[in-house]
Structure formats: C-alpha cells, structure tokens
Amino acid sequence: MSLALVLDLDDTLYPERAYNFSGFRAVGRHLAAQRGISGFADCCVALFESGARGDIFDQALARLGVTADVAELLTVYREHAPEITLFEDARTLFERVRGKLPLALLTDGYAAVQRRKVAALGIADHFAARVFSDDEGREAWKPSPLPYLRVMNLLAQKAEEFIYVGDNPAKDFVTARKLGWQTVWVCRPGAVHQVEAVAPGFEADIVIESLTGLPWHRYGL
C-alpha cells in the first residue's frame, strides 16, 4: 500500500505560541512607532500566558491605560512577517520521508496568514499538495470534509492510504476518520489548544507527544 502523510501546521510543525508572540511584537513596534506607546507586547504575552484569548488587545490597551483602533492592530498582527521556526522533530520528519512518502499540508486559518507562516518556515517545497481550507471560505474550515476531499483529489490515493497528523481533536480527526483515514494526534506539552477530554468520535487512532513517536515501522520507514 502506498501511503500519504498529511500534516497540520500550527502546533504540529512549529509552536503556535511563537506566532502569537511574533504578532504581539509586530503590533508593539507599530504602536511604539505610531503612538509612542511602550510595553504592549510584554503585556500581551503576560495575558496570553495567564490564559487570555480572543480579546487580548483590548485587555492590554486597558491595562496600559491607552486607546487604539483594535481592528487596525489586528490587521498589523495578521499581515506581519512571522518570526517562527520549525520544531526539531518536524525537521527530522522532513528528512526522514524525503522521496519516500508524498506529503500534503492541510491547515485552517486565514489563508494569507497561513501562507506567510509556510513561507517563513521555508517548507513549501516539501509538500506535493498544500491545502488551505480558507481558500474555499470559512465554511470549508475543518471539520468540513471539503479540504480533506481536496487533498485526496490532489494526491489521487485511496482513503485508507492517508495518515493525518494534527494537534486539535476538536476538529482535526472526526472527518478524517469518517473518510477512512488513519489519524495521529500530536499532543505536545504547552500546545495552545490543550484538551482535557476528547468528545466521543473525535479521538485519533494514535496519540503521541512528538513527531518522533510516529510508528514509522508501520509506514515502512
């Protein structure tokens, strides 16, 4: 059987919090240059580490006692060139499978943002197919079957030949399993999407803490 390895991006190939912090720094530089406001990035990091999500910019501005156009700050955040690097086990994976298994990327999130991440990591050429679910609109984000079916069409392989490796059981695996794919949850300590309990039907076939834990012997590698 000819297998195909499909990879998620955030917290699978690189630490997602590194992107968050990179974005905070970009917005902090913007505010310092445009408004003379200092300490914004550090405030955002502290809020993030305390568990804040979603309205971090509003909270940071309130803590600093200043106002700003949050929509403008979000644009700076989303359009910045991220300072991110691969997990070391992701580098090892790319070296191990080069020329042996076809690779595909399947990722959610704003397509332009995700493409900038791929460019910053320098990994585009590793993939025979790159599917950004947002290209088909927000309704095509996982767990929609659309991006999975697109991967299957691009690689032209049978469902049972696909292995999907992702970090978020709330959306990554339920559709893949329904389609007949094999699934692997890389449950990294410190990941942004921490899950205490996985809902029935949303589990992965295998759970690992690092890509080095992939059962390579099953894949003939």
GUNU-486321 format. One record per residue: residue in three letters; x, y, z of N, C-alpha, C, O in turn. Coordinates in Angstrom, 1 decimal. Example, Ala and Ser with C-alpha at 12.3 -4.5 7.8 and 13.67 -1.06 7.14 Angstrom:
2
SITE	ALA	13.2	-5.7	7.8	12.3	-4.5	7.8	13.2	-3.3	7.8	14.2	-3.3	8.5
SITE	SER	12.8	-2.2	7.1	13.7	-1.1	7.1	12.9	0.0	7.9	13.4	1.1	8.0
This chain:
221
SITE	MET	0.8	-1.2	0.0	0.0	0.0	0.0	0.9	1.2	0.0	1.8	1.3	0.8
SITE	SER	0.6	2.2	-0.9	1.3	3.4	-1.0	0.7	4.5	0.0	-0.5	4.9	-0.3
SITE	LEU	1.4	4.9	1.0	0.8	5.8	2.0	1.1	7.2	1.6	2.0	7.5	0.9
SITE	ALA	0.3	8.1	2.2	0.5	9.6	2.0	0.3	10.2	3.4	-0.6	9.9	4.1
SITE	LEU	1.3	11.0	3.8	1.3	11.7	5.1	0.8	13.1	4.9	1.4	13.9	4.2
SITE	VAL	-0.3	13.4	5.7	-0.9	14.8	5.6	-0.7	15.4	7.0	-1.0	14.9	8.0
SITE	LEU	-0.1	16.6	6.9	0.3	17.3	8.1	-0.5	18.6	8.4	-0.8	19.4	7.4
SITE	ASP	-0.9	18.8	9.6	-1.4	20.1	10.0	-0.2	21.1	10.2	0.9	20.6	10.0
SITE	LEU	-0.5	22.3	10.5	0.6	23.3	10.6	0.8	23.8	12.0	1.9	23.5	12.6
SITE	ASP	-0.1	24.5	12.6	0.1	25.1	13.9	0.1	24.1	15.0	-0.7	23.2	15.1
SITE	ASP	1.2	24.2	15.8	1.5	23.3	16.9	1.7	21.8	16.5	1.7	20.9	17.3
SITE	THR	1.8	21.6	15.2	2.2	20.3	14.6	3.6	20.4	14.1	4.4	19.6	14.4
SITE	LEU	3.8	21.4	13.3	5.2	21.6	12.7	6.0	22.7	13.4	7.2	22.7	13.3
SITE	TYR	5.3	23.6	14.0	6.0	24.7	14.7	5.2	25.1	15.9	4.0	24.8	15.9
SITE	PRO	5.7	25.8	16.9	4.9	26.2	18.1	4.1	27.4	17.8	4.5	28.4	17.5
SITE	GLU	2.7	27.2	17.9	1.8	28.2	17.6	2.0	29.5	18.4	1.8	30.6	18.0
SITE	ARG	2.4	29.3	19.7	2.6	30.4	20.6	3.7	31.3	20.0	3.7	32.5	20.3
SITE	ALA	4.6	30.7	19.3	5.7	31.6	18.7	5.1	32.5	17.7	5.6	33.7	17.6
SITE	TYR	4.1	32.1	17.0	3.4	33.0	16.0	2.7	34.1	16.8	2.8	35.3	16.5
SITE	ASN	2.0	33.7	17.9	1.3	34.7	18.7	2.2	35.8	19.2	1.9	37.0	19.1
SITE	PHE	3.3	35.3	19.7	4.3	36.3	20.3	4.9	37.1	19.3	5.2	38.3	19.5
SITE	SER	5.2	36.6	18.1	5.8	37.3	17.0	4.8	38.4	16.6	5.2	39.6	16.3
SITE	GLY	3.5	38.1	16.5	2.5	39.1	16.2	2.4	40.2	17.2	2.2	41.3	16.9
SITE	PHE	2.5	39.8	18.5	2.4	40.8	19.6	3.6	41.8	19.4	3.4	43.0	19.6
SITE	ARG	4.8	41.2	19.1	5.9	42.1	18.9	5.7	43.1	17.7	6.0	44.3	17.8
SITE	ALA	5.1	42.6	16.6	4.9	43.4	15.5	3.9	44.5	15.8	4.1	45.7	15.4
SITE	VAL	2.9	44.2	16.6	1.9	45.2	16.9	2.5	46.2	17.9	2.3	47.4	17.9
SITE	GLY	3.4	45.7	18.8	4.1	46.6	19.8	5.0	47.6	19.1	5.0	48.7	19.4
SITE	ARG	5.7	47.1	18.0	6.5	48.0	17.3	5.7	49.1	16.6	6.1	50.2	16.5
SITE	HIS	4.5	48.6	16.0	3.6	49.6	15.4	3.2	50.7	16.3	3.2	51.8	16.0
SITE	LEU	2.7	50.3	17.5	2.2	51.2	18.5	3.3	52.2	19.0	3.1	53.3	19.2
SITE	ALA	4.5	51.6	19.1	5.6	52.4	19.6	6.0	53.5	18.5	6.3	54.6	18.8
SITE	ALA	6.0	53.1	17.3	6.3	54.0	16.2	5.3	55.0	15.9	5.6	56.2	15.7
SITE	GLN	4.0	54.6	16.0	2.9	55.5	15.6	2.4	56.3	16.7	1.9	57.4	16.5
SITE	ARG	2.5	55.7	17.9	1.8	56.4	19.1	2.7	56.6	20.3	2.4	57.3	21.2
SITE	GLY	3.9	56.1	20.2	4.9	56.3	21.3	4.5	55.4	22.5	4.9	55.7	23.6
SITE	ILE	3.7	54.4	22.3	3.2	53.5	23.4	4.2	52.4	23.5	4.5	51.7	22.6
SITE	SER	4.6	52.1	24.8	5.6	51.1	25.0	5.0	50.0	25.9	4.0	50.3	26.6
SITE	GLY	5.5	48.8	25.9	5.1	47.8	26.8	3.9	46.9	26.3	3.5	46.0	27.0
SITE	PHE	3.5	47.2	25.1	2.3	46.5	24.6	2.5	45.0	24.4	1.8	44.2	24.9
SITE	ALA	3.6	44.7	23.8	3.9	43.2	23.5	4.1	42.4	24.8	3.5	41.4	24.9
SITE	ASP	4.8	43.0	25.7	5.0	42.3	27.0	3.7	42.1	27.7	3.5	41.1	28.4
SITE	CYS	2.8	43.1	27.6	1.5	43.0	28.3	0.7	41.9	27.6	0.0	41.1	28.3
SITE	CYS	0.7	41.8	26.3	0.0	40.7	25.6	0.5	39.4	25.9	-0.2	38.4	26.1
SITE	VAL	1.9	39.2	26.0	2.4	37.9	26.4	2.0	37.5	27.8	1.6	36.3	28.0
SITE	ALA	2.0	38.4	28.7	1.6	38.1	30.1	0.1	37.7	30.1	-0.2	36.7	30.8
SITE	LEU	-0.7	38.4	29.4	-2.1	38.0	29.3	-2.3	36.6	28.7	-3.1	35.8	29.2
SITE	PHE	-1.6	36.4	27.6	-1.6	35.1	26.9	-1.2	34.0	27.9	-1.9	32.9	28.0
SITE	GLU	-0.1	34.2	28.6	0.4	33.1	29.5	-0.6	32.9	30.6	-0.6	31.8	31.2
SITE	SER	-1.4	33.9	31.0	-2.4	33.7	32.0	-3.6	33.0	31.6	-4.5	32.8	32.4
SITE	GLY	-3.7	32.8	30.2	-4.9	32.1	29.7	-5.8	32.9	28.9	-6.8	32.4	28.4
SITE	ALA	-5.5	34.2	28.8	-6.4	35.1	28.0	-6.3	34.7	26.5	-5.3	34.4	26.0
SITE	ARG	-7.5	34.8	25.8	-7.5	34.5	24.4	-8.6	35.5	23.8	-9.5	35.9	24.5
SITE	GLY	-8.5	35.8	22.5	-9.6	36.5	21.9	-9.5	38.0	22.0	-9.4	38.7	21.0
SITE	ASP	-9.6	38.5	23.2	-9.7	40.0	23.4	-8.4	40.5	24.0	-8.5	41.5	24.8
SITE	ILE	-7.3	39.8	23.7	-6.0	40.2	24.4	-5.7	41.7	24.1	-5.2	42.4	25.0
SITE	PHE	-5.9	42.1	22.9	-5.5	43.5	22.5	-6.3	44.5	23.4	-5.8	45.5	23.9
SITE	ASP	-7.6	44.3	23.5	-8.5	45.1	24.3	-8.0	45.2	25.8	-7.9	46.2	26.4
SITE	GLN	-7.7	44.0	26.3	-7.2	43.9	27.7	-5.9	44.6	27.9	-5.7	45.3	28.9
SITE	ALA	-5.0	44.4	26.9	-3.7	45.0	27.0	-3.8	46.6	27.0	-3.1	47.3	27.8
SITE	LEU	-4.6	47.1	26.1	-4.8	48.5	26.0	-5.3	49.1	27.3	-4.9	50.1	27.8
SITE	ALA	-6.3	48.3	27.9	-6.9	48.8	29.1	-5.9	48.8	30.2	-5.9	49.7	31.0
SITE	ARG	-5.0	47.8	30.3	-4.0	47.7	31.3	-3.0	48.9	31.2	-2.6	49.4	32.2
SITE	LEU	-2.7	49.2	30.0	-1.8	50.3	29.7	-2.4	51.7	29.8	-1.7	52.7	29.8
SITE	GLY	-3.7	51.7	29.9	-4.5	53.0	30.0	-4.4	53.8	28.8	-4.4	55.0	28.8
SITE	VAL	-4.5	53.1	27.6	-4.4	53.8	26.3	-5.5	53.3	25.4	-6.1	52.2	25.7
SITE	THR	-5.8	54.0	24.4	-6.8	53.5	23.4	-6.1	53.4	22.0	-5.1	54.1	21.7
SITE	ALA	-6.7	52.6	21.2	-6.2	52.4	19.8	-7.3	51.7	19.0	-8.2	51.1	19.6
SITE	ASP	-7.1	51.7	17.7	-8.1	51.1	16.8	-7.7	49.6	16.8	-6.7	49.2	16.1
SITE	VAL	-8.5	48.8	17.5	-8.2	47.3	17.6	-8.2	46.7	16.2	-7.4	45.8	16.0
SITE	ALA	-9.1	47.1	15.4	-9.2	46.5	14.0	-7.9	46.7	13.3	-7.4	45.8	12.6
SITE	GLU	-7.3	47.9	13.4	-6.0	48.2	12.8	-4.9	47.3	13.4	-4.1	46.9	12.7
SITE	LEU	-5.0	47.1	14.7	-3.9	46.3	15.3	-4.1	44.9	14.9	-3.0	44.2	14.6
SITE	LEU	-5.3	44.4	14.7	-5.5	43.0	14.2	-4.9	42.9	12.8	-4.4	41.8	12.4
SITE	THR	-5.1	43.9	12.0	-4.5	43.9	10.6	-3.0	43.8	10.6	-2.4	43.0	9.9
SITE	VAL	-2.4	44.6	11.5	-0.9	44.5	11.7	-0.5	43.1	12.1	0.4	42.6	11.6
SITE	TYR	-1.2	42.6	13.0	-0.9	41.2	13.6	-1.0	40.2	12.4	-0.1	39.4	12.3
SITE	ARG	-2.1	40.2	11.7	-2.3	39.2	10.7	-1.4	39.4	9.4	-1.1	38.4	8.7
SITE	GLU	-1.0	40.6	9.2	-0.2	40.8	8.0	1.3	40.9	8.2	2.1	41.1	7.3
SITE	HIS	1.7	40.7	9.5	3.2	40.7	9.8	3.9	39.5	9.2	3.3	38.4	9.1
SITE	ALA	5.2	39.7	9.0	6.0	38.6	8.6	6.5	37.8	9.8	7.3	38.3	10.6
SITE	PRO	6.0	36.6	10.0	6.2	36.0	11.3	7.6	35.5	11.5	8.3	35.1	10.6
SITE	GLU	8.1	35.6	12.8	9.4	35.1	13.2	9.2	33.8	13.9	9.0	33.7	15.1
SITE	ILE	9.2	32.7	13.1	8.9	31.4	13.7	9.9	30.4	13.1	10.4	30.6	12.0
SITE	THR	10.1	29.3	13.8	11.0	28.2	13.4	10.3	26.8	13.6	9.4	26.7	14.5
SITE	LEU	10.7	25.9	12.8	10.2	24.5	13.0	10.6	23.9	14.3	11.6	24.2	14.9
SITE	PHE	9.7	23.0	14.8	10.1	22.1	15.8	11.2	21.2	15.3	11.3	20.9	14.1
SITE	GLU	12.1	20.8	16.1	13.2	20.0	15.6	12.7	18.6	15.1	13.3	18.1	14.2
SITE	ASP	11.7	18.1	15.7	11.2	16.8	15.3	10.5	16.9	13.9	10.4	16.0	13.2
SITE	ALA	10.0	18.1	13.6	9.5	18.4	12.2	10.6	18.4	11.2	10.5	17.8	10.1
SITE	ARG	11.7	19.0	11.5	12.9	18.9	10.6	13.3	17.5	10.4	13.6	17.1	9.2
SITE	THR	13.3	16.7	11.4	13.7	15.3	11.3	12.7	14.5	10.4	13.1	13.7	9.6
SITE	LEU	11.4	14.8	10.6	10.4	14.2	9.8	10.6	14.5	8.3	10.6	13.5	7.5
SITE	PHE	10.8	15.7	8.0	11.0	16.1	6.6	12.2	15.3	6.0	12.2	14.8	4.8
SITE	GLU	13.3	15.2	6.8	14.5	14.5	6.3	14.2	13.0	6.1	14.6	12.4	5.2
SITE	ARG	13.4	12.5	7.0	13.1	11.0	7.0	12.3	10.6	5.8	12.5	9.5	5.3
SITE	VAL	11.3	11.4	5.5	10.3	11.0	4.5	10.7	11.5	3.1	10.0	11.1	2.1
SITE	ARG	11.7	12.3	3.0	12.0	12.9	1.6	12.2	11.8	0.6	13.0	10.9	0.8
SITE	GLY	11.4	11.9	-0.4	11.5	10.9	-1.5	10.9	9.5	-1.2	11.0	8.6	-2.1
SITE	LYS	10.3	9.4	-0.1	9.8	8.1	0.3	8.2	8.1	0.5	7.6	7.1	0.1
SITE	LEU	7.7	9.1	1.0	6.2	9.3	1.1	5.8	10.6	0.6	6.5	11.6	0.8
SITE	PRO	4.7	10.7	-0.1	4.2	12.0	-0.5	3.6	12.7	0.7	3.0	12.1	1.5
SITE	LEU	3.9	14.0	0.8	3.4	14.8	1.9	2.4	15.8	1.4	2.5	16.3	0.3
SITE	ALA	1.4	16.1	2.2	0.5	17.1	2.0	0.3	18.0	3.2	0.4	17.5	4.3
SITE	LEU	0.0	19.2	3.0	-0.3	20.2	4.1	-1.8	20.5	4.1	-2.3	20.8	3.0
SITE	LEU	-2.4	20.3	5.2	-3.9	20.7	5.4	-4.0	21.5	6.6	-3.9	21.1	7.7
SITE	THR	-4.4	22.8	6.4	-4.4	23.7	7.5	-5.6	24.7	7.5	-6.0	25.1	6.4
SITE	ASP	-6.1	25.0	8.6	-7.2	26.0	8.8	-6.5	27.4	9.0	-5.3	27.5	9.1
SITE	GLY	-7.4	28.4	9.2	-6.9	29.7	9.5	-7.0	30.6	8.2	-7.1	30.1	7.1
SITE	TYR	-6.9	31.9	8.4	-6.9	32.8	7.2	-5.8	32.4	6.3	-4.6	32.3	6.6
SITE	ALA	-6.2	32.2	5.0	-5.2	31.6	4.0	-4.0	32.5	3.9	-2.9	31.9	3.8
SITE	ALA	-4.1	33.8	3.8	-2.9	34.6	3.7	-2.0	34.5	4.9	-0.8	34.5	4.7
SITE	VAL	-2.6	34.4	6.0	-1.8	34.3	7.3	-1.0	32.9	7.2	0.2	32.9	7.5
SITE	GLN	-1.7	31.9	6.9	-1.1	30.5	6.9	0.0	30.5	5.8	1.0	29.8	6.0
SITE	ARG	-0.2	31.1	4.7	0.8	31.1	3.6	2.1	31.8	4.1	3.2	31.4	3.8
SITE	ARG	1.9	32.9	4.8	3.0	33.6	5.4	3.8	32.8	6.4	5.0	32.8	6.4
SITE	LYS	3.1	32.0	7.1	3.8	31.0	8.0	4.6	30.0	7.3	5.7	29.8	7.6
SITE	VAL	4.0	29.4	6.2	4.7	28.5	5.4	5.9	29.1	4.8	7.0	28.5	4.8
SITE	ALA	5.8	30.3	4.3	7.0	31.0	3.7	8.1	31.2	4.8	9.2	31.1	4.5
SITE	ALA	7.7	31.7	5.9	8.6	31.9	7.0	9.4	30.7	7.4	10.6	30.7	7.7
SITE	LEU	8.7	29.6	7.4	9.3	28.3	7.8	10.1	27.7	6.7	10.9	26.8	6.9
SITE	GLY	9.9	28.1	5.4	10.6	27.6	4.3	10.3	26.1	4.0	11.2	25.4	3.6
SITE	ILE	9.0	25.8	4.1	8.7	24.3	3.9	7.8	24.0	2.7	7.4	22.9	2.5
SITE	ALA	7.5	25.0	1.9	6.6	24.8	0.8	7.0	23.7	-0.1	6.1	22.9	-0.5
SITE	ASP	8.2	23.6	-0.4	8.7	22.6	-1.4	8.7	21.2	-0.9	8.9	20.2	-1.6
SITE	HIS	8.4	21.0	0.4	8.3	19.6	1.0	7.0	18.9	0.6	6.9	17.7	0.7
SITE	PHE	6.0	19.7	0.2	4.7	19.2	0.0	4.3	19.0	-1.5	4.5	19.9	-2.3
SITE	ALA	3.8	17.8	-1.7	3.2	17.6	-3.1	1.9	18.3	-3.2	1.5	18.6	-4.4
SITE	ALA	1.2	18.6	-2.1	0.0	19.3	-2.2	-0.1	20.2	-0.9	0.3	19.7	0.2
SITE	ARG	-0.6	21.4	-1.1	-0.8	22.3	0.0	-2.3	22.8	0.0	-2.7	23.5	-1.0
SITE	VAL	-3.0	22.5	1.0	-4.5	22.8	1.0	-4.7	23.8	2.2	-4.5	23.4	3.3
SITE	PHE	-5.1	25.0	1.8	-5.5	26.0	2.8	-7.0	26.1	2.8	-7.6	26.6	1.8
SITE	SER	-7.7	25.5	3.8	-9.1	25.4	3.8	-9.8	26.7	3.5	-10.9	26.7	2.9
SITE	ASP	-9.3	27.8	4.0	-9.9	29.1	3.9	-10.0	29.6	2.4	-10.8	30.5	2.1
SITE	ASP	-9.2	28.9	1.5	-9.4	29.3	0.1	-10.8	29.1	-0.4	-11.2	29.7	-1.3
SITE	GLU	-11.5	28.1	0.2	-12.9	27.9	-0.2	-13.9	28.5	0.7	-15.1	28.3	0.6
SITE	GLY	-13.4	29.4	1.6	-14.3	30.1	2.5	-14.4	29.6	3.9	-13.9	28.4	4.2
SITE	ARG	-14.8	30.3	4.9	-14.9	29.9	6.3	-15.6	28.6	6.5	-15.3	27.9	7.4
SITE	GLU	-16.7	28.4	5.7	-17.5	27.2	5.8	-16.7	25.9	5.5	-17.1	24.8	5.8
SITE	ALA	-15.5	26.1	4.8	-14.7	25.0	4.4	-13.6	24.6	5.4	-12.8	23.7	5.2
SITE	TRP	-13.6	25.3	6.5	-12.6	25.0	7.6	-13.0	23.7	8.2	-14.1	23.3	8.2
SITE	LYS	-12.0	23.0	8.7	-12.2	21.7	9.4	-13.2	22.0	10.5	-13.2	23.0	11.2
SITE	PRO	-14.1	21.0	10.8	-14.1	19.6	10.3	-14.9	19.4	9.0	-15.3	18.3	8.7
SITE	SER	-15.1	20.5	8.2	-15.8	20.3	6.9	-15.0	19.2	6.1	-13.8	19.2	6.1
SITE	PRO	-15.7	18.4	5.3	-15.0	17.4	4.5	-14.3	18.0	3.3	-13.4	17.3	2.7
SITE	LEU	-14.6	19.2	2.9	-14.1	19.8	1.7	-12.5	19.8	1.6	-12.0	19.3	0.6
SITE	PRO	-11.8	20.2	2.6	-10.4	20.2	2.4	-9.8	18.8	2.4	-8.7	18.6	1.7
SITE	TYR	-10.4	17.9	3.1	-9.9	16.5	3.1	-10.1	15.9	1.7	-9.2	15.3	1.2
SITE	LEU	-11.2	16.2	1.1	-11.5	15.7	-0.2	-10.6	16.3	-1.2	-10.2	15.6	-2.2
SITE	ARG	-10.3	17.6	-1.0	-9.3	18.2	-1.9	-8.0	17.6	-1.9	-7.3	17.4	-2.9
SITE	VAL	-7.5	17.2	-0.7	-6.2	16.5	-0.6	-6.3	15.2	-1.3	-5.3	14.8	-2.0
SITE	MET	-7.4	14.5	-1.1	-7.5	13.2	-1.8	-7.5	13.3	-3.3	-6.9	12.5	-4.0
SITE	ASN	-8.1	14.3	-3.8	-8.2	14.6	-5.3	-6.8	14.9	-5.8	-6.4	14.5	-6.9
SITE	LEU	-6.1	15.8	-5.0	-4.7	16.2	-5.5	-3.7	15.1	-5.5	-2.9	15.0	-6.4
SITE	LEU	-3.8	14.2	-4.5	-2.8	13.1	-4.4	-3.3	11.8	-5.1	-2.5	10.9	-5.3
SITE	ALA	-4.6	11.8	-5.4	-5.2	10.7	-6.1	-4.8	9.3	-5.5	-4.4	8.4	-6.2
SITE	GLN	-5.1	9.2	-4.2	-4.9	7.9	-3.5	-6.1	7.5	-2.8	-7.0	8.3	-2.6
SITE	LYS	-6.2	6.3	-2.3	-7.3	5.8	-1.6	-7.4	6.3	-0.2	-6.4	6.6	0.4
SITE	ALA	-8.6	6.4	0.3	-8.8	7.0	1.7	-7.9	6.3	2.7	-7.3	6.9	3.6
SITE	GLU	-7.9	4.9	2.6	-7.2	4.2	3.7	-5.7	4.4	3.6	-4.9	3.9	4.5
SITE	GLU	-5.2	5.0	2.6	-3.7	5.3	2.4	-3.3	6.6	3.1	-2.1	6.9	3.1
SITE	PHE	-4.3	7.4	3.5	-3.9	8.7	4.1	-3.7	8.6	5.6	-4.5	8.0	6.3
SITE	ILE	-2.7	9.3	6.1	-2.4	9.4	7.5	-2.4	10.9	7.8	-1.7	11.7	7.3
SITE	TYR	-3.3	11.4	8.7	-3.4	12.8	9.1	-2.8	13.0	10.5	-3.3	12.4	11.4
SITE	VAL	-1.9	13.9	10.6	-1.3	14.3	11.8	-1.7	15.7	12.2	-1.3	16.6	11.5
SITE	GLY	-2.3	15.9	13.3	-2.8	17.2	13.8	-2.7	17.3	15.3	-2.3	16.4	16.0
SITE	ASP	-3.0	18.5	15.7	-2.9	18.9	17.1	-4.2	19.1	17.9	-4.2	19.2	19.1
SITE	ASN	-5.3	19.2	17.1	-6.6	19.7	17.7	-7.7	18.7	17.5	-8.3	18.7	16.5
SITE	PRO	-8.0	17.8	18.5	-9.0	16.8	18.3	-10.4	17.4	18.2	-11.4	16.7	17.8
SITE	ALA	-10.6	18.7	18.5	-11.9	19.3	18.4	-12.4	19.4	16.9	-13.5	19.5	16.6
SITE	LYS	-11.4	19.3	16.0	-11.8	19.5	14.6	-10.9	18.6	13.6	-11.3	18.4	12.5
SITE	ASP	-9.8	18.1	14.0	-8.8	17.5	13.1	-9.2	16.1	12.6	-9.0	15.8	11.4
SITE	PHE	-9.7	15.3	13.5	-9.8	13.9	13.2	-11.2	13.3	12.9	-11.3	12.3	12.3
SITE	VAL	-12.2	14.0	13.3	-13.6	13.4	13.2	-13.9	13.1	11.7	-14.4	12.1	11.4
SITE	THR	-13.6	14.1	10.9	-14.0	13.9	9.4	-13.0	13.0	8.8	-13.3	12.1	8.0
SITE	ALA	-11.7	13.1	9.1	-10.7	12.2	8.6	-11.0	10.7	8.8	-10.9	9.9	7.9
SITE	ARG	-11.5	10.4	10.0	-11.8	9.1	10.4	-13.1	8.6	9.6	-13.1	7.4	9.2
SITE	LYS	-14.0	9.5	9.5	-15.2	9.1	8.7	-14.9	8.8	7.3	-15.6	8.0	6.7
SITE	LEU	-13.9	9.5	6.7	-13.5	9.2	5.4	-12.6	8.0	5.2	-12.4	7.5	4.1
SITE	GLY	-12.2	7.4	6.4	-11.4	6.2	6.3	-9.9	6.5	6.5	-9.1	5.5	6.3
SITE	TRP	-9.5	7.7	6.8	-8.1	8.0	7.0	-7.6	7.4	8.3	-8.4	7.2	9.3
SITE	GLN	-6.3	7.2	8.4	-5.6	7.0	9.7	-5.4	8.3	10.4	-5.1	9.3	9.6
SITE	THR	-5.4	8.4	11.7	-5.2	9.7	12.3	-4.3	9.6	13.5	-4.2	8.6	14.2
SITE	VAL	-3.5	10.7	13.7	-2.5	10.8	14.7	-2.6	12.1	15.4	-2.5	13.2	14.8
SITE	TRP	-2.8	12.1	16.7	-2.9	13.4	17.5	-1.5	13.6	18.1	-1.1	12.8	19.0
SITE	VAL	-0.8	14.7	17.7	0.4	15.0	18.3	0.1	16.0	19.5	-0.2	17.2	19.2
SITE	CYS	0.1	15.5	20.7	-0.4	16.2	21.9	0.8	16.8	22.6	1.3	16.1	23.5
SITE	ARG	1.3	17.9	22.2	2.5	18.5	22.7	2.3	19.2	24.0	1.3	19.9	24.2
SITE	PRO	3.1	19.0	25.0	3.0	19.8	26.2	3.2	21.3	25.9	4.1	21.7	25.1
SITE	GLY	2.3	22.1	26.4	2.4	23.5	26.1	1.7	24.0	24.9	1.8	25.2	24.5
SITE	ALA	1.0	23.1	24.2	0.3	23.5	23.0	-0.8	24.5	23.3	-1.3	24.5	24.4
SITE	VAL	-1.1	25.3	22.3	-2.2	26.3	22.5	-3.5	25.7	22.8	-4.2	26.2	23.7
SITE	HIS	-3.8	24.7	22.0	-5.2	24.0	22.2	-5.0	22.8	23.1	-4.9	21.7	22.7
SITE	GLN	-5.0	23.1	24.4	-5.0	22.0	25.4	-6.4	21.4	25.6	-7.3	22.1	25.7
SITE	VAL	-6.4	20.0	25.6	-7.7	19.3	25.7	-7.7	18.4	26.9	-6.8	17.5	26.9
SITE	GLU	-8.6	18.5	27.8	-8.7	17.7	28.9	-9.4	16.4	28.6	-9.0	15.3	29.1
SITE	ALA	-10.5	16.5	27.8	-11.2	15.3	27.5	-11.7	15.4	26.0	-12.2	16.5	25.6
SITE	VAL	-11.5	14.4	25.3	-11.9	14.4	23.8	-13.3	13.8	23.7	-13.6	12.7	24.2
SITE	ALA	-14.2	14.5	23.0	-15.5	14.0	22.8	-15.6	12.7	22.0	-14.7	12.5	21.1
SITE	PRO	-16.5	11.8	22.3	-16.6	10.6	21.5	-16.8	10.9	20.0	-17.5	11.7	19.6
SITE	GLY	-16.0	10.1	19.3	-16.0	10.3	17.8	-14.9	11.2	17.3	-14.7	11.3	16.1
SITE	PHE	-14.4	12.0	18.2	-13.4	13.0	17.8	-11.9	12.5	18.2	-11.0	13.3	18.0
SITE	GLU	-11.8	11.3	18.6	-10.5	10.8	19.0	-9.6	10.5	17.8	-10.1	10.4	16.7
SITE	ALA	-8.3	10.4	18.0	-7.4	10.0	17.0	-7.1	8.5	17.2	-7.3	8.0	18.3
SITE	ASP	-6.6	7.8	16.2	-6.2	6.4	16.3	-5.0	6.3	17.2	-4.9	5.3	17.9
SITE	ILE	-4.1	7.2	17.1	-2.9	7.2	17.8	-2.6	8.5	18.5	-2.9	9.6	17.9
SITE	VAL	-2.1	8.5	19.7	-1.7	9.8	20.4	-0.2	9.7	20.7	0.3	8.8	21.3
SITE	ILE	0.5	10.8	20.3	1.9	10.9	20.6	2.2	12.3	21.1	1.4	13.2	21.0
SITE	GLU	3.4	12.5	21.7	3.8	13.8	22.3	4.7	14.5	21.3	5.0	15.7	21.5
SITE	SER	5.3	13.8	20.4	6.3	14.3	19.5	6.2	13.6	18.2	5.8	12.4	18.1
SITE	LEU	6.6	14.2	17.1	6.6	13.5	15.8	7.6	12.4	15.8	7.5	11.5	14.9
SITE	THR	8.5	12.4	16.7	9.4	11.2	16.7	8.7	10.0	17.2	9.2	8.8	17.0
SITE	GLY	7.5	10.1	17.8	6.7	9.0	18.2	5.8	8.4	17.1	5.1	7.4	17.4
SITE	LEU	5.9	8.9	15.9	5.1	8.2	14.8	5.6	6.8	14.6	6.8	6.5	14.7
SITE	PRO	4.7	5.9	14.4	5.0	4.5	14.2	5.6	4.2	12.8	5.0	3.6	12.0
SITE	TRP	6.9	4.6	12.6	7.5	4.6	11.3	7.5	3.1	10.8	7.4	3.0	9.5
SITE	HIS	7.6	2.2	11.6	7.7	0.8	11.2	6.4	0.4	10.4	6.5	-0.4	9.5
SITE	ARG	5.3	0.9	10.9	4.0	0.6	10.2	4.0	1.2	8.8	3.3	0.8	7.9
SITE	TYR	4.8	2.3	8.6	4.8	3.0	7.3	5.9	2.6	6.4	6.1	3.1	5.3
SITE	GLY	6.6	1.5	6.9	7.7	1.0	6.1	8.9	1.9	6.0	9.7	1.9	5.1
SITE	LEU	9.1	2.7	7.1	10.3	3.6	7.1	11.1	3.4	8.4	12.1	4.0	8.6
